[in-house]
Amino acid sequence: MQALHLGYHYIRDSAAPGPNCAPSRLRKQIEALKGDGYQFLTCGEVAGRLDAKEPLPDKHVTLSFDDGLRDQFTTAFPILQECGVPATFFVITCAFERKLPPVIGFQILIAELGAERLEREILPKVFAGTPYLDLLDPKRYDTSGRKMGEAPEMRRIKWMFNHWPSQSFKVEKLDEMFDGWLGSGSQERFACEYFMSADQLQAMADSGMEIASHTVTHPALDVTGLDEIEQELSRSRRMLYQLDIRASSFAWTFGGKFRPRARMIAGNTYMGSWNFLSELKTMPEHPYADLTDIPRLHEQVFLPGVG
């Protein structure tokens, strides 16, 4: 059996503040997979067949898009429809309340204000009087080997902000930075600009796309407390249910290794939970050994020479 599960984020021709796949590249990947005889399934279909002990096609692939970004609807969705293939969209549900998840909010702050200004001027003010201030000292916090796909000037502050402070602290400080440096109401404006609406999600669901969970606020689940993990997973599912979307699939945030008890929580909440890996060498030999940790591969690793 040959199984391939590709993960995407931004889909646009122009520069993006995070991982990006050009629309032409997405189209060429789909064409290559079709030409090679792969059958396209949603993540929910894969986990459902495995759970029911039903056979999967000898060659099958899933395409999944993380975060619920608007260009996934405006750009990726029409390509998927044109090519006649299904996909899964893992959405961050705080965007429904016009709030930015800290990971995307920080990407936007870097794009709008610049990484150097954030590190030298803004973050020292925001972190003043907190134990996180020391993380801004490069001599005390080394990120060698972290986020190697990022520009060096962004690498350290992105890793530091996303993985060290508590999620509640990040949410609070994100509010402060948007209001203080981009203006009152700016966070709500960017949330509407960057993320899909409930109506757009429903339109995709009606067309056969799977809408699934990617938590409420996208915390770093490898370092998040178990009670908070349970709240993030269960509340996200409830928020989708309120939109008449029955989510059975979940995607871990940031990717990596997750504690057995965290995976147990995911298994009690969703039929299948999907990881995100950036290197072929980290892919397990048996991808379906654990339905709480099914590996997806960063799409940039697949057909790297295709633009």
N, C-alpha and C positions, 0 to 999 in steps of 0.2 A: 504494500500500500504506500502511495506517495501522497503526503499531506503537506500543504503549504498554507500558512496563515499570515497575511500581510497587514501591517498596521500603518495608518496614515494620520496626519494632523491637518495642517493648512494645505489647501489646494488652490494655488493661484500662480499666475505668470509673474507677477511683481514680487518684490522682496517681502518676506513675512517675518514677524518677530519671533517665530519658533520654527520647528521642523516643517519643511515645505516640499510638496511634490507638484511639479508643473502639470497642468491638465494634459498636455501632449504626452507626458511620460505615463500618466495613469492610463490613457487610452492605449498606448503601445504595450504596457504591461498586460492589460486585458486581452489584447489581440494575441500576444505571445502565449498566454495561458490557454486561450481557446484553441490556438493552433497546435498546442502540445497535448490537447485532449483532456484538459482539466474540467471537472464539473464544479460550478460555483454554488456554494451553499452559504447560508447565514451561520453565524456562530451558534445561534439557538438551535438550528437544525442539526448541527454536528453534535452538540451536547445532548440534545434530545434523543438522537439515534443511539449514542453511546449509553445513555441512561437506560434506554429501553432494550439495549443489547441487540439493536438492529444493525445490519451491515451498512458500511459507508462505501461510496464509490472508490474503486482502486486508486483513482487520481482525483483528488478534490482540493478545492482552495476556498478560503474565505478572504474577503476584503473588509476591513473594519476601520472606522474613522473615529478618532478620539476627540472628546471635549464638547462636541455640539456646535462647532464653529459655523458661522453663517456661510462662508464660501463652500462648505461641504454641501449645502443645499443649492446655492446659486451656480456652482461649477461642477462639483463631483456628481451630484444627483442626476443632472441631465445626461452626463456621459454614461452613467450606469443604465439609465433608461434606454438610451440609444443603443447600447451594446446588449441590452436584454439580460443583465446580470443583477442578482440581489447583493445586498451588503448589510453590514451591521453598523449602527451609529451609537457609540457609547457617549452619553451626554452628561455634563455636569449640571445638576439641577438648580443650583443657586442662581443661575442666569435667568431662570423664569421669574425671579423676584427682582430682576435688574441689579443684581450684585455680581461683581466679578470674582471668580475664584482667584486667590492670591497668585497662583502660578501664572495665569494669563495676565492678571493685573500688573504683575511685575514686568512681564514682557512688554506691556504697553508703556509703562513708565520708562523703561530703558529706551524704547523707540522714540518717545516724546521728549525726554529730558536728557538722555545720554547716560551711558554707563559711568563715565568719569565724574560727571556732576553728581550723580546719585551717590557714588562711593565717597567722594571728597566733601560734598557740601550737605546733601540732604539726609543720607542715612546716619551720619554722626549726630545730627539734631534729633532725628526720630528715635534713635537707639540710646540717646543720652539718659543716664540714670538706670539703665537696664543691664542685665548680665550679658546681653548680646553685643554690647559695644566693642568688646575685645575681638569679636569675630572680624571686624573691619581691618585689623592689623595683619598684613600679609605674613609677618614673621611668626604670628601665633596661629594662623589658620592657613594651612597649605592645601591647595586643591589639585596638586599634580595628579594627572591621570583621570580627573573628573571632567565630565562634559567635554570630551575632546573635540566634538564637532562644533563647539562654540568658539567665537573669537576670544583670544586671551583676556581682553579687558572685560568681557562679560562673564567669563567662566567662574571666577571665584565668587562674585556677588550673587550670581544666580544659584549656585550650589548652596552657598551660605543661607540665603533667604529662604529657599525652598525646603531645606532639610534640617535646619537647626532650631529656629524659633518655634514655639507652639503655634498651632493653627489659629487659636483665638487671638494671640498676639499679632499674627500676620494680618488677620482680618481687620483688627482695630487699626493697625498702622497703615494698612492700605487705604482705609477710609481717610485717615489723616493726610496722607501724601496726595491723594487725588484732590481732596478739598483744598489743601494748602498750596499746591503747586500747579494744578490744572484747572482749579475753579469748582465752585459749588455745582453739584449736579453732573460733574464730568464722568463719574463712575457709571451712573445710570446711562448716560449717553453712549459711552464706550461699550457697555454691556449690550445695548440694543444694536450697536454697529457690528460687534464681533460675533454675536451668538444668534442661533436660530430662534425663532418664535415658536410658541406652542402650536400655532396653526401650520407652520412649515413642517414641524415634526410629524403632525398628524397626516399631512399630505404625503409624506414619505411612507409612513406606516400604511396608509391606504393603498399605496402602490406596490406593497410587498416587501419594503425594506424593514429590517428589524431595528427597533429603538430599544436601547439597553442602558444600563446604569454605569456611571463613572464617578460615583459618590456625589455628595452635595457640594463640597467646597474644594475637592482635590487635595487633601492632605497627603503628606508622605507616609503612606501606610506601613512602611517598614519600621518606622520609629514612633508611630501613633499608639496611644493606649488602647487596650482592647475594648473598653466601654465606648470610647469615641469611635472606634472602627464600627462597632455594632450600630451606633446611632447614624453614622454616615451611610452605611449600607441599607439599613432599614428605612430611614427617612427618604433617601433617594428613590427607593422603590415605591414608597407611598406617594411621593410627589408625582411620579410618572403615572401611577394608578389614578390619581385625580384627573389626569388628562386622558383617561380611558386607554392607557398603554400598560399592558401586562408584561413587565420586564422579567425575563428569565435568565438573562446573561449579564455579567458584570466584568469590568476591566479594572485590574489593579492599577493604581497610580504610579507613575515613574518607572515601573518595572523593577525587577530584581528578585531577591529572596525574601519570602514572607514566613513569619512564625507559624508553626502548626496550629496554634489556637486561633490565629487570625484567619487561616485557611478554613478552619472549622466553622467560624462565624460565616464566612462567605458561602460555604457549602450548605449551611442551614437556611440561607436567604435566597440563593440563586442556584439554578441547575448547573450552570457552568461559569467558571471564573477564568479570565484570560490575562496572561502576562504580556509583557512587551520587552523584547530583547533586541539588542543592537548589533550583535555579532553572531555569525554562524557557529563559531566554536562554543558558544554558550547554549546552543539548542540541544535539548535532551534527545537521547536515542529513541525513547518511546514517548511521543508527545501526549498520549492519552492515558498515561499511568495514573494521573490524578486530575479529576475534573475540576478541582479548585485551583489548578495551576497549569492551564493549557497554554503552551508557548505560542506567541505571535512573533513575527520577525519585522523589524523596521524595514519599510519598503525600499529604502535606499540601498539595502544590501542585495536586493533582487534586481538583476539586470542593471548593474551600476553604470554601465556605459550608455544607457538609453536616456536621452534628454527629453 
